[in-house]
Amino acid sequence: VAPMAVWFPINGTKLTDKDLINIGNYAEIIKKSGNKFKILGSADKATGSKKINQKLSEGRANAVYNALVNKFGVDPSKLEVIAKGDENEPFDKPVLNRVVILE
């Protein structure tokens, strides 16, 4: 299964209705799979302090986790939440690193 990215605005941790459509589709894949999935929350180094970025990455990852579990019925034991703050920048532009990668 290919990873899925959910992007957030600067200082944002809330999911949009559009995000929920994609997360719902991914939830069906998770439910049918025997695998464990990682929810990797990130923030960009270009803005905010390390402390703020850690909190943002946690909030973003938890927003995706809560949607998967509480809205779409994914078994929590199939999920691992990892919040990397600004230590993990998967992309080459700050705006793209305000992200949760689900894999």
Biotite code that builds the C-alpha atoms (Angstrom):
import biotite.structure as struc

atoms = struc.array([
    struc.Atom([0.000, 0.000, 0.000], chain_id="A", res_id=1, res_name="VAL", atom_name="CA", element="C"),
    struc.Atom([1.374, 3.382, -0.978], chain_id="A", res_id=2, res_name="ALA", atom_name="CA", element="C"),
    struc.Atom([1.838, 6.022, 1.738], chain_id="A", res_id=3, res_name="PRO", atom_name="CA", element="C"),
    struc.Atom([-0.738, 8.780, 2.041], chain_id="A", res_id=4, res_name="MET", atom_name="CA", element="C"),
    struc.Atom([0.042, 12.391, 2.966], chain_id="A", res_id=5, res_name="ALA", atom_name="CA", element="C"),
    struc.Atom([-2.253, 14.799, 4.804], chain_id="A", res_id=6, res_name="VAL", atom_name="CA", element="C"),
    struc.Atom([-1.040, 18.405, 4.704], chain_id="A", res_id=7, res_name="TRP", atom_name="CA", element="C"),
    struc.Atom([-1.809, 21.093, 7.273], chain_id="A", res_id=8, res_name="PHE", atom_name="CA", element="C"),
    struc.Atom([-1.645, 24.895, 7.229], chain_id="A", res_id=9, res_name="PRO", atom_name="CA", element="C"),
    struc.Atom([0.963, 26.653, 9.331], chain_id="A", res_id=10, res_name="ILE", atom_name="CA", element="C"),
    struc.Atom([0.164, 26.125, 13.038], chain_id="A", res_id=11, res_name="ASN", atom_name="CA", element="C"),
    struc.Atom([-2.739, 23.871, 12.011], chain_id="A", res_id=12, res_name="GLY", atom_name="CA", element="C"),
    struc.Atom([-3.820, 20.514, 13.411], chain_id="A", res_id=13, res_name="THR", atom_name="CA", element="C"),
    struc.Atom([-7.418, 20.278, 12.160], chain_id="A", res_id=14, res_name="LYS", atom_name="CA", element="C"),
    struc.Atom([-8.555, 18.006, 9.367], chain_id="A", res_id=15, res_name="LEU", atom_name="CA", element="C"),
    struc.Atom([-10.710, 19.309, 6.533], chain_id="A", res_id=16, res_name="THR", atom_name="CA", element="C"),
    struc.Atom([-13.700, 17.515, 5.036], chain_id="A", res_id=17, res_name="ASP", atom_name="CA", element="C"),
    struc.Atom([-11.493, 16.783, 2.013], chain_id="A", res_id=18, res_name="LYS", atom_name="CA", element="C"),
    struc.Atom([-8.867, 15.179, 4.263], chain_id="A", res_id=19, res_name="ASP", atom_name="CA", element="C"),
    struc.Atom([-11.530, 13.027, 5.905], chain_id="A", res_id=20, res_name="LEU", atom_name="CA", element="C"),
    struc.Atom([-12.619, 11.617, 2.543], chain_id="A", res_id=21, res_name="ILE", atom_name="CA", element="C"),
    struc.Atom([-9.081, 10.404, 1.813], chain_id="A", res_id=22, res_name="ASN", atom_name="CA", element="C"),
    struc.Atom([-8.531, 9.176, 5.373], chain_id="A", res_id=23, res_name="ILE", atom_name="CA", element="C"),
    struc.Atom([-11.814, 7.264, 5.193], chain_id="A", res_id=24, res_name="GLY", atom_name="CA", element="C"),
    struc.Atom([-10.702, 5.550, 2.005], chain_id="A", res_id=25, res_name="ASN", atom_name="CA", element="C"),
    struc.Atom([-7.364, 4.663, 3.590], chain_id="A", res_id=26, res_name="TYR", atom_name="CA", element="C"),
    struc.Atom([-9.179, 3.365, 6.687], chain_id="A", res_id=27, res_name="ALA", atom_name="CA", element="C"),
    struc.Atom([-10.854, 0.717, 4.537], chain_id="A", res_id=28, res_name="GLU", atom_name="CA", element="C"),
    struc.Atom([-7.434, -0.427, 3.309], chain_id="A", res_id=29, res_name="ILE", atom_name="CA", element="C"),
    struc.Atom([-6.119, -0.590, 6.882], chain_id="A", res_id=30, res_name="ILE", atom_name="CA", element="C"),
    struc.Atom([-9.138, -2.599, 8.068], chain_id="A", res_id=31, res_name="LYS", atom_name="CA", element="C"),
    struc.Atom([-8.642, -5.185, 5.308], chain_id="A", res_id=32, res_name="LYS", atom_name="CA", element="C"),
    struc.Atom([-4.891, -5.450, 5.892], chain_id="A", res_id=33, res_name="SER", atom_name="CA", element="C"),
    struc.Atom([-3.135, -7.598, 8.448], chain_id="A", res_id=34, res_name="GLY", atom_name="CA", element="C"),
    struc.Atom([-0.373, -5.001, 8.730], chain_id="A", res_id=35, res_name="ASN", atom_name="CA", element="C"),
    struc.Atom([0.344, -2.321, 11.300], chain_id="A", res_id=36, res_name="LYS", atom_name="CA", element="C"),
    struc.Atom([0.443, 1.229, 9.960], chain_id="A", res_id=37, res_name="PHE", atom_name="CA", element="C"),
    struc.Atom([2.511, 4.226, 11.091], chain_id="A", res_id=38, res_name="LYS", atom_name="CA", element="C"),
    struc.Atom([1.102, 7.710, 11.468], chain_id="A", res_id=39, res_name="ILE", atom_name="CA", element="C"),
    struc.Atom([4.141, 9.976, 11.208], chain_id="A", res_id=40, res_name="LEU", atom_name="CA", element="C"),
    struc.Atom([3.521, 13.606, 12.183], chain_id="A", res_id=41, res_name="GLY", atom_name="CA", element="C"),
    struc.Atom([5.939, 16.336, 11.099], chain_id="A", res_id=42, res_name="SER", atom_name="CA", element="C"),
    struc.Atom([6.457, 20.089, 11.222], chain_id="A", res_id=43, res_name="ALA", atom_name="CA", element="C"),
    struc.Atom([8.832, 22.322, 9.298], chain_id="A", res_id=44, res_name="ASP", atom_name="CA", element="C"),
    struc.Atom([12.089, 23.749, 10.693], chain_id="A", res_id=45, res_name="LYS", atom_name="CA", element="C"),
    struc.Atom([11.555, 27.087, 8.960], chain_id="A", res_id=46, res_name="ALA", atom_name="CA", element="C"),
    struc.Atom([8.890, 28.219, 11.432], chain_id="A", res_id=47, res_name="THR", atom_name="CA", element="C"),
    struc.Atom([8.304, 27.746, 15.140], chain_id="A", res_id=48, res_name="GLY", atom_name="CA", element="C"),
    struc.Atom([10.517, 26.541, 17.953], chain_id="A", res_id=49, res_name="SER", atom_name="CA", element="C"),
    struc.Atom([11.424, 22.892, 18.528], chain_id="A", res_id=50, res_name="LYS", atom_name="CA", element="C"),
    struc.Atom([8.876, 22.739, 21.368], chain_id="A", res_id=51, res_name="LYS", atom_name="CA", element="C"),
    struc.Atom([6.070, 24.229, 19.270], chain_id="A", res_id=52, res_name="ILE", atom_name="CA", element="C"),
    struc.Atom([6.930, 22.020, 16.295], chain_id="A", res_id=53, res_name="ASN", atom_name="CA", element="C"),
    struc.Atom([6.895, 18.906, 18.477], chain_id="A", res_id=54, res_name="GLN", atom_name="CA", element="C"),
    struc.Atom([3.456, 19.843, 19.779], chain_id="A", res_id=55, res_name="LYS", atom_name="CA", element="C"),
    struc.Atom([2.202, 20.533, 16.244], chain_id="A", res_id=56, res_name="LEU", atom_name="CA", element="C"),
    struc.Atom([3.469, 17.199, 14.936], chain_id="A", res_id=57, res_name="SER", atom_name="CA", element="C"),
    struc.Atom([1.766, 15.418, 17.854], chain_id="A", res_id=58, res_name="GLU", atom_name="CA", element="C"),
    struc.Atom([-1.497, 17.264, 17.235], chain_id="A", res_id=59, res_name="GLY", atom_name="CA", element="C"),
    struc.Atom([-1.427, 16.470, 13.536], chain_id="A", res_id=60, res_name="ARG", atom_name="CA", element="C"),
    struc.Atom([-0.647, 12.785, 14.048], chain_id="A", res_id=61, res_name="ALA", atom_name="CA", element="C"),
    struc.Atom([-3.312, 12.510, 16.750], chain_id="A", res_id=62, res_name="ASN", atom_name="CA", element="C"),
    struc.Atom([-5.910, 14.179, 14.510], chain_id="A", res_id=63, res_name="ALA", atom_name="CA", element="C"),
    struc.Atom([-5.352, 11.492, 11.871], chain_id="A", res_id=64, res_name="VAL", atom_name="CA", element="C"),
    struc.Atom([-5.303, 8.727, 14.507], chain_id="A", res_id=65, res_name="TYR", atom_name="CA", element="C"),
    struc.Atom([-8.557, 9.965, 16.071], chain_id="A", res_id=66, res_name="ASN", atom_name="CA", element="C"),
    struc.Atom([-10.284, 10.134, 12.690], chain_id="A", res_id=67, res_name="ALA", atom_name="CA", element="C"),
    struc.Atom([-9.169, 6.614, 11.794], chain_id="A", res_id=68, res_name="LEU", atom_name="CA", element="C"),
    struc.Atom([-10.226, 5.120, 15.132], chain_id="A", res_id=69, res_name="VAL", atom_name="CA", element="C"),
    struc.Atom([-13.238, 7.191, 16.185], chain_id="A", res_id=70, res_name="ASN", atom_name="CA", element="C"),
    struc.Atom([-14.798, 8.120, 12.849], chain_id="A", res_id=71, res_name="LYS", atom_name="CA", element="C"),
    struc.Atom([-13.854, 5.174, 10.649], chain_id="A", res_id=72, res_name="PHE", atom_name="CA", element="C"),
    struc.Atom([-13.580, 2.296, 13.125], chain_id="A", res_id=73, res_name="GLY", atom_name="CA", element="C"),
    struc.Atom([-9.955, 1.254, 12.629], chain_id="A", res_id=74, res_name="VAL", atom_name="CA", element="C"),
    struc.Atom([-8.601, -1.048, 15.349], chain_id="A", res_id=75, res_name="ASP", atom_name="CA", element="C"),
    struc.Atom([-6.130, 1.048, 17.418], chain_id="A", res_id=76, res_name="PRO", atom_name="CA", element="C"),
    struc.Atom([-3.752, -1.922, 17.654], chain_id="A", res_id=77, res_name="SER", atom_name="CA", element="C"),
    struc.Atom([-3.146, -1.560, 13.898], chain_id="A", res_id=78, res_name="LYS", atom_name="CA", element="C"),
    struc.Atom([-1.777, 1.959, 14.350], chain_id="A", res_id=79, res_name="LEU", atom_name="CA", element="C"),
    struc.Atom([1.429, 3.457, 15.681], chain_id="A", res_id=80, res_name="GLU", atom_name="CA", element="C"),
    struc.Atom([1.625, 7.227, 16.233], chain_id="A", res_id=81, res_name="VAL", atom_name="CA", element="C"),
    struc.Atom([5.041, 8.842, 15.806], chain_id="A", res_id=82, res_name="ILE", atom_name="CA", element="C"),
    struc.Atom([5.523, 12.594, 16.229], chain_id="A", res_id=83, res_name="ALA", atom_name="CA", element="C"),
    struc.Atom([8.904, 13.813, 14.974], chain_id="A", res_id=84, res_name="LYS", atom_name="CA", element="C"),
    struc.Atom([8.499, 17.557, 15.405], chain_id="A", res_id=85, res_name="GLY", atom_name="CA", element="C"),
    struc.Atom([10.832, 19.222, 12.915], chain_id="A", res_id=86, res_name="ASP", atom_name="CA", element="C"),
    struc.Atom([13.356, 16.344, 12.989], chain_id="A", res_id=87, res_name="GLU", atom_name="CA", element="C"),
    struc.Atom([11.723, 14.674, 9.998], chain_id="A", res_id=88, res_name="ASN", atom_name="CA", element="C"),
    struc.Atom([11.331, 16.782, 6.868], chain_id="A", res_id=89, res_name="GLU", atom_name="CA", element="C"),
    struc.Atom([10.281, 14.393, 4.118], chain_id="A", res_id=90, res_name="PRO", atom_name="CA", element="C"),
    struc.Atom([10.003, 17.089, 1.442], chain_id="A", res_id=91, res_name="PHE", atom_name="CA", element="C"),
    struc.Atom([12.178, 19.921, 0.129], chain_id="A", res_id=92, res_name="ASP", atom_name="CA", element="C"),
    struc.Atom([9.796, 22.826, 0.885], chain_id="A", res_id=93, res_name="LYS", atom_name="CA", element="C"),
    struc.Atom([8.721, 23.981, 4.362], chain_id="A", res_id=94, res_name="PRO", atom_name="CA", element="C"),
    struc.Atom([5.032, 24.172, 3.415], chain_id="A", res_id=95, res_name="VAL", atom_name="CA", element="C"),
    struc.Atom([5.120, 20.487, 2.421], chain_id="A", res_id=96, res_name="LEU", atom_name="CA", element="C"),
    struc.Atom([6.688, 19.405, 5.715], chain_id="A", res_id=97, res_name="ASN", atom_name="CA", element="C"),
    struc.Atom([3.599, 20.389, 7.708], chain_id="A", res_id=98, res_name="ARG", atom_name="CA", element="C"),
    struc.Atom([2.362, 16.879, 7.102], chain_id="A", res_id=99, res_name="VAL", atom_name="CA", element="C"),
    struc.Atom([1.287, 13.515, 8.401], chain_id="A", res_id=100, res_name="VAL", atom_name="CA", element="C"),
    struc.Atom([2.438, 10.512, 6.417], chain_id="A", res_id=101, res_name="ILE", atom_name="CA", element="C"),
    struc.Atom([0.343, 7.388, 6.835], chain_id="A", res_id=102, res_name="LEU", atom_name="CA", element="C"),
    struc.Atom([2.182, 4.229, 5.820], chain_id="A", res_id=103, res_name="GLU", atom_name="CA", element="C"),
])
